Amino acid sequence: MENEVGNCINCGFCETVCPTLDPAGFSLWKGARGRVIMGRKLLDETREGNPVPHISDSFYSCLDCHACLYVCPAGVNAGKVSQLSREIITTSGDRKNENPYARMIVEVTEKYGNPLGVRSRSAGWAEGIHFDGKAEYLLYTGNMFQLMPYTKNLNSARKKIGSLLSNFMASRVANHPSLIRLLSRMRDREMEQKNYGTLRNIVKLLRLSGISFSYLGEREPYPGTFIYDLGYIEKFKKYANYVYSILKESGSRKIITVDPHTYELLKNTFPLYVNNFDLEIYYYLDLVRMPSIERSEEKVVFHEPCHFVLRDPKYSKPLQVLSETTNAVLAKRSGNKTRCCGGPDELIFPELSEKASQIRYDELKNTGAKYIITACPICNVNLSKEKRTMEIADYLASKLPG
């Protein structure tokens, strides 16, 4: 933390790429430079034994996209500052600074193995599909596609009842996690069926590629992404070891993930917190061998997920596969300067998330492409406007013969 905030030269380059600054009305405290400045203040105050200043929304609203790192001449990562600041806040014992939705998510995940207590229902997409009991590979969805239909309706409800009442309800659920059952009934059924179809298309693509795999069904836990991102590191360490034990019990040592957040978390973060981590982590497109499809010149634009192109090592397999199939282009802001869809803020700062997603959607739409292709369930939901957006598995499956 000290190295990050101490190296800042206050040039403001990070603000040119920060995806939350514009949606926040160019408020300094919800931009990259402001987070570094306040991170320094937070560190100074806590060192001196003073109460944690009430600046937590600045750090919780950070999307952790890491775009700031690639333009900073001093190599400062405001996303890392935000994460470390969240750790300070969560370990301070000061509930006033803790975001109520963050605490709710963590408490419910610890109790049910799923942020909304819908772990059993999350296996519904696989009804009627036969999986191999013991196989070299394990398909691990991480519940990510299944959670998105709930997020949309929960945010709609929050807008109707207002922030004060919704924060009070979140605090109540955090104290009594079983109350999440009342909220978990709120799902967008149309989106649920659409996402179920995406998961089934992933199964189809893998099987056409000759890959056999097992699936945990109702036993499959959420990977713990939110626990880590929200700064509850000690809780995450315990939870990551719990998830690891379940994956190990499957007997498979090769884990197939289906979204960027789970892929990056298991491949790069779990080994830091799980002793002797020995699982091989794949993104499903690593294993897909597309049958001979006549290449189309249909123009599509690919939205690159932050957790693929703004992390090291960078991962570009989705774009490679898409480019082999059709005329795939990128928006003006791409690669190291790609703009986040705003999705990670959807549960805690839905209004900011919506504004960020609209800015990114307009950038993608202005390429003139017929479709916007995503490779992340969070991006897919946030960018689903005007029926232009498709998940890459759905697009590839639509090109299969017959």
C-alpha atoms as one frame of an Amber mdcrd trajectory, in Angstrom:
protein
   0.000   0.000   0.000   2.724   2.472   0.975   4.626   1.854  -2.258   1.532
   2.386  -4.369   0.375   5.665  -2.811   3.928   6.912  -2.237   4.886   6.636
  -5.904   1.983   8.733  -7.186   3.197  11.971  -8.870  -0.351  13.386  -9.132
  -0.169  13.773 -12.929  -3.750  12.723 -13.584  -3.025  10.403 -16.519  -5.041
   7.686 -14.755  -8.148   9.846 -14.952  -8.085   9.707 -18.751  -8.900   5.966
 -18.683 -10.802   5.533 -15.393 -14.279   4.185 -16.318 -15.981   5.485 -13.163
 -14.904   9.136 -13.331 -17.246  10.210 -16.146 -20.319   8.303 -14.821 -19.685
   9.853 -11.379 -19.909  13.355 -12.838 -16.105  13.765 -12.790 -16.139  13.726
  -9.006 -12.497  13.399  -7.893 -13.288  10.896  -5.154 -14.704   8.354  -7.636
 -11.768   8.491 -10.020  -8.395   6.748 -10.040  -6.276   9.690  -8.866  -8.719
  10.504  -6.080  -8.557   6.927  -4.841  -4.769   7.077  -4.581  -4.928  10.411
  -2.727  -7.530   9.069  -0.303  -5.652   5.816   0.061  -2.696   7.849   1.316
  -5.000   9.664   3.745  -6.489   6.386   4.946  -3.039   4.914   5.538  -1.842
   7.992   7.459  -4.925   8.128   9.678  -4.913   4.440  10.585  -1.175   4.558
  11.321  -1.804   7.292  13.840  -4.621   5.315  15.441  -7.333   7.673  14.237
 -10.780   6.438  13.204 -11.137   5.340   9.582 -12.262   8.378   7.541 -15.667
   8.053   5.853 -14.382   7.696   2.312 -15.185   4.033   1.705 -17.520   4.587
  -1.277 -14.535   5.774  -3.279 -12.814   2.398  -2.905 -15.944   0.247  -3.164
 -16.931   1.953  -6.429 -13.601   1.066  -8.074 -14.183  -1.500 -10.844 -10.750
  -3.129 -10.397 -10.246  -3.008 -14.153  -6.578  -1.908 -13.746  -6.702   0.338
 -16.832  -5.014   3.075 -14.758  -1.881   0.976 -14.331  -1.157   0.967 -18.065
  -1.052   4.755 -18.420   0.640   5.652 -15.119   4.277   6.776 -15.641   5.053
   5.834 -12.035   3.486   2.359 -12.286   0.794   3.041  -9.656  -2.260   0.778
  -9.714  -5.246   2.656  -8.240  -7.201  -0.613  -8.373  -4.686  -2.192  -6.025
  -4.921   0.873  -3.765  -8.694   0.411  -3.669  -8.412  -3.269  -2.817  -5.861
  -2.678  -0.055  -7.989   0.174   1.304 -11.003  -2.126   1.418  -8.893  -4.565
   3.412  -8.081  -1.810   5.926 -11.756  -0.903   6.190 -12.966  -4.490   6.663
 -10.381  -5.202   9.356 -10.917  -1.923  11.205 -14.135  -3.090  12.864 -15.795
   0.190  11.851 -19.184  -0.898  10.497 -20.037   2.681   9.481 -17.488   2.500
   6.690 -18.336  -1.034   5.614 -20.702  -1.108   2.669 -23.900  -2.928   3.775
 -24.248  -4.762   0.460 -20.621  -5.875   0.613 -21.126  -7.322   4.083 -24.391
  -8.956   3.027 -22.740 -10.672   0.066 -19.893 -11.985   2.203 -22.073 -13.261
   5.048 -24.530 -15.007   2.718 -21.727 -16.559   0.655 -20.082 -17.948   3.781
 -23.352 -19.502   4.924 -24.688 -20.874   1.635 -21.719 -21.066  -0.735 -23.516
 -18.589  -2.999 -23.972 -14.759  -2.715 -27.770 -14.980  -2.988 -28.403 -18.358
  -1.407 -29.440 -19.953  -4.731 -26.764 -22.632  -4.919 -29.196 -25.501  -5.507
 -31.215 -23.656  -8.104 -28.029 -22.715  -9.946 -27.780 -26.310 -11.164 -31.142
 -26.060 -12.937 -29.560 -25.271 -16.300 -28.142 -28.818 -16.490 -31.471 -30.643
 -16.157 -31.579 -33.532 -18.616 -27.867 -33.377 -19.482 -25.831 -36.502 -18.754
 -22.354 -35.843 -17.384 -19.546 -38.323 -16.842 -19.347 -39.427 -13.205 -15.561
 -39.493 -13.200 -13.650 -37.655 -15.869 -10.330 -35.973 -16.506 -12.080 -32.583
 -16.624 -14.605 -30.929 -14.327 -16.924 -28.248 -15.700 -17.078 -25.492 -13.079
 -19.590 -22.721 -13.826 -18.992 -20.942 -10.512 -22.714 -19.975 -10.574 -21.813
 -16.783 -12.443 -24.240 -17.047 -15.382 -26.937 -18.225 -12.975 -26.592 -15.215
 -10.648 -27.067 -12.530 -13.296 -30.898 -12.807 -13.586 -31.210 -12.054  -9.865
 -28.894  -9.062  -9.984 -30.997  -7.280 -12.592 -34.244  -7.546 -10.625 -32.632
  -6.741  -7.287 -31.281  -3.502  -8.712 -34.691  -2.600 -10.113 -36.169  -3.102
  -6.650 -33.448  -0.949  -5.077 -34.320   1.948  -7.355 -37.975   1.741  -6.321
 -37.431   1.667  -2.560 -34.476   4.070  -2.382 -30.952   3.731  -1.012 -31.760
   4.243   2.691 -34.303   1.419   2.870 -32.303  -0.902   0.615 -29.149  -0.366
   2.725 -31.153  -1.087   5.869 -32.447  -4.324   4.326 -28.928  -5.318   3.270
 -27.703  -4.762   6.840 -30.538  -6.930   8.172 -29.662  -9.731   5.780 -25.972
  -9.430   6.689 -26.917  -9.965  10.336 -29.439 -12.719   9.514 -28.286 -14.392
   6.255 -31.320 -16.700   6.131 -33.401 -13.636   5.146 -31.754 -13.775   1.712
 -34.377 -16.378   0.833 -36.885 -13.547   0.464 -34.693 -11.722  -2.050 -33.549
 -14.800  -3.939 -36.990 -15.275  -5.475 -36.526 -12.105  -7.492 -35.106 -13.200
 -10.811 -35.584 -12.270 -14.442 -36.934 -15.530 -15.868 -36.289 -14.571 -19.488
 -32.644 -13.832 -18.722 -32.409 -17.025 -16.683 -33.471 -19.133 -19.670 -31.111
 -17.204 -21.955 -28.159 -17.839 -19.637 -29.141 -21.481 -19.209 -28.964 -21.693
 -23.008 -25.461 -20.203 -22.986 -24.237 -22.840 -20.540 -25.810 -25.561 -22.681
 -24.044 -24.159 -25.740 -20.739 -24.323 -23.872 -21.453 -27.995 -23.181 -22.242
 -28.519 -26.868 -19.020 -26.853 -28.023 -16.913 -28.894 -25.602 -18.538 -32.178
 -26.582 -18.125 -31.471 -30.282 -14.451 -30.985 -29.449 -14.264 -34.440 -27.896
 -13.989 -33.297 -24.282 -15.680 -35.405 -21.602 -16.272 -33.869 -18.181 -18.125
 -34.173 -14.917 -20.234 -31.541 -13.137 -20.895 -31.020  -9.421 -24.547 -30.029
  -9.841 -26.121 -28.696  -6.648 -22.819 -29.199  -4.817 -21.061 -26.591  -6.955
 -20.084 -23.525  -4.881 -19.567 -19.936  -5.955 -15.773 -19.288  -6.238 -15.664
 -16.358  -3.780 -14.846 -13.563  -6.219 -16.792 -10.926  -4.304 -15.225 -11.896
  -0.972 -11.777 -11.288  -2.428 -12.660  -8.152  -4.397 -14.387  -6.537  -1.422
 -11.293  -6.839   0.751 -12.264  -9.637   3.166  -8.944 -11.393   2.706  -8.951
 -13.603   5.813 -12.471 -14.735   5.037 -11.466 -15.312   1.430  -8.522 -17.479
   2.427 -10.822 -19.735   4.433 -13.475 -19.793   1.720 -10.960 -20.469  -1.087
  -9.694 -23.522   0.778 -13.294 -24.692   1.171 -13.923 -24.366  -2.588 -10.608
 -26.068  -3.339 -11.527 -29.036  -1.150 -14.791 -29.526  -3.061 -13.033 -29.344
  -6.417 -10.434 -31.849  -5.233 -13.114 -34.256  -4.038 -14.468 -34.444  -7.585
 -11.417 -36.491  -8.541 -10.738 -34.265 -11.563  -7.541 -32.265 -11.684  -8.396
 -30.218 -14.766 -11.001 -27.532 -14.140 -12.935 -25.919 -17.010 -14.157 -22.418
 -16.166 -16.679 -20.427 -18.212 -16.129 -16.782 -17.217 -13.114 -14.444 -16.884
 -13.561 -13.674 -13.173 -13.574 -17.331 -12.113 -10.767 -18.213 -14.529  -8.483
 -15.455 -13.238  -9.366 -16.064  -9.591  -8.657 -19.805  -9.700  -5.603 -19.570
 -11.938  -3.807 -16.599 -10.391  -5.282 -15.913  -6.923  -6.159 -19.285  -5.408
  -2.521 -20.495  -5.541  -1.582 -17.539  -3.304  -4.016 -18.587  -0.558  -4.300
 -22.364  -0.946  -1.251 -24.388   0.056  -0.036 -26.888  -2.542  -2.660 -25.837
  -5.086  -2.352 -28.457  -7.816  -5.346 -28.015 -10.113  -4.995 -27.122 -13.793
  -7.301 -24.250 -14.750  -8.712 -23.782 -18.247 -11.115 -21.396 -19.895 -13.464
 -23.496 -21.999 -12.284 -21.987 -25.297  -8.818 -23.406 -24.566 -10.338 -26.809
 -25.315 -12.841 -26.013 -28.065 -11.877 -27.196 -31.533 -14.374 -25.640 -33.895
 -15.528 -27.923 -36.712 -14.995 -26.631 -40.221 -17.271 -23.623 -40.517 -17.293
 -21.452 -43.596 -15.825 -18.182 -42.436 -18.295 -15.312 -42.566 -17.475 -11.664
 -43.300 -20.218 -10.580 -40.922 -18.832  -7.703 -38.879 -18.955  -8.135 -35.112
 -17.215  -6.157 -32.370 -15.646  -7.982 -29.461 -15.758  -6.429 -25.995 -12.601
  -7.573 -24.230 -13.115  -8.525 -20.556 -10.862  -6.632 -18.138  -9.853  -9.843
 -16.393  -8.444 -11.149 -19.682  -6.672  -8.156 -21.244  -5.829  -5.959 -18.231
  -4.192  -8.690 -16.184  -0.850 -10.422 -16.599  -0.441 -12.767 -18.285  -2.908
 -11.439 -20.853  -5.390 -13.870 -22.368  -6.684 -13.464 -25.934  -8.163 -16.845
 -26.864 -11.779 -15.593 -27.279 -10.737 -12.978 -29.840  -8.593 -15.537 -31.676
 -11.469 -18.011 -31.934 -13.922 -15.303 -32.980 -11.542 -13.956 -35.639 -11.295
 -17.428 -37.182 -15.062 -17.481 -37.609 -16.041 -13.985 -38.690 -14.883 -10.388
 -39.251 -14.157  -9.457 -35.641 -13.149  -5.874 -34.834 -12.388  -3.966 -31.644
 -13.657  -0.639 -30.350 -11.326   2.368 -30.352 -10.517   1.745 -26.704  -9.163
  -1.787 -26.603  -6.227  -3.779 -25.322  -4.413  -1.957 -22.515  -6.901   0.902
 -22.792 -10.106  -1.102 -22.984 -13.053   0.400 -21.111 -14.765  -1.661 -18.408
 -18.489  -2.333 -18.866 -19.170  -1.166 -15.291 -20.469  -4.593 -14.273 -18.527
  -5.105 -11.028 -20.368  -2.096  -9.556 -23.810  -3.436 -10.419 -24.731  -4.740
  -6.959 -23.270  -1.908  -4.873 -23.467   1.138  -7.185 -26.107   0.268  -9.813
 -26.582   3.853 -11.065 -22.861   4.321 -11.674 -22.711   0.898 -13.315 -25.547
   1.765 -15.690 -23.894   5.016 -16.797 -20.544   3.273 -17.324 -22.186   0.509
 -19.356 -23.963   3.020 -21.608 -20.688   4.797 -22.400 -19.040   1.491 -23.315
 -22.069   0.297 -25.272 -22.053   3.461 -27.383 -18.346   2.964 -28.150 -19.014
  -0.597 -29.314 -22.148   0.309 -31.276 -20.330   3.123 -33.103 -18.063   0.575
 -34.814 -21.028  -0.250 -37.042 -20.829  -3.951 -36.194 -23.952  -6.097 -36.438
 -23.394  -7.717 -33.043 -21.520  -6.958 -29.840 -19.856 -10.175 -28.650 -18.928
 -10.686 -25.019 -17.087 -13.455 -23.162 -18.294 -12.672 -19.643 -21.774 -13.028
 -18.074 -21.390  -9.717 -16.220 -20.383  -7.851 -19.395 -23.179  -9.558 -21.297
 -25.852  -8.339 -18.887 -24.473  -4.805 -18.623 -24.140  -4.391 -22.379 -27.410
  -6.073 -23.368 -29.189  -3.187 -25.035 -31.220  -3.113 -28.262 -30.782  -6.901
 -28.689 -27.317  -6.418 -30.228 -25.291  -8.308 -27.628 -24.416 -12.023 -27.716
 -22.236 -14.215 -25.562 -19.450 -15.777 -27.630 -20.648 -19.341 -26.936 -24.075
 -18.475 -28.341 -22.557 -16.834 -31.404 -20.282 -19.777 -32.134 -23.097 -22.283
 -31.590 -25.293 -20.357 -34.047 -22.678 -20.975 -36.751 -22.622 -24.748 -36.328
 -24.011 -26.801 -39.241 -27.613 -27.876 -38.774
